[in-house]
Amino acid sequence: MSTLTSVDAEPKFTFEGINYRLFIEGRGFDFRKLSIDSSGSAILKLDDLEDRLYSLLDFEEPRVIYVVSRTGSEDLILQGCRIKSIIGNECSLSYQVSSRLMSGLI
């Protein structure tokens, strides 16, 4: 296991929704793309503006997001996720930098 510690703001990891799902509080969500940088920010692109994901992920209450491959292995855990902004189908998130990387990404 490793942690995200680099100081650059370039996307550190990118997950395509065709190969991954997001899980919040045990509920799975489809998405188009998730780009994560090492400075505590992420961009989540969704297919639908009315996505039910917004009912669990909001601006105030921090959540834990699990990025899971469609083959069933956990690949990333983002802790303390909050929405920073929503523009169209793109959602800007913040997370705690201490998020853990799971096996398969390193």
MOTABEL-V623146 format. One line per field, one symbol per residue. psi: psi as a letter, one per 20 degrees, with the letter a starting at -180 (. if undefined). Layout:
psi: ???
This chain:
psi: qrqoiqiqjqphqppphhirqqpplipqpqrgqopprjjjqqpoprhphkpihhhhpahgoqrpppopqiiipphqpoqkpqpgqpocjpppqqrpijqpprqii.
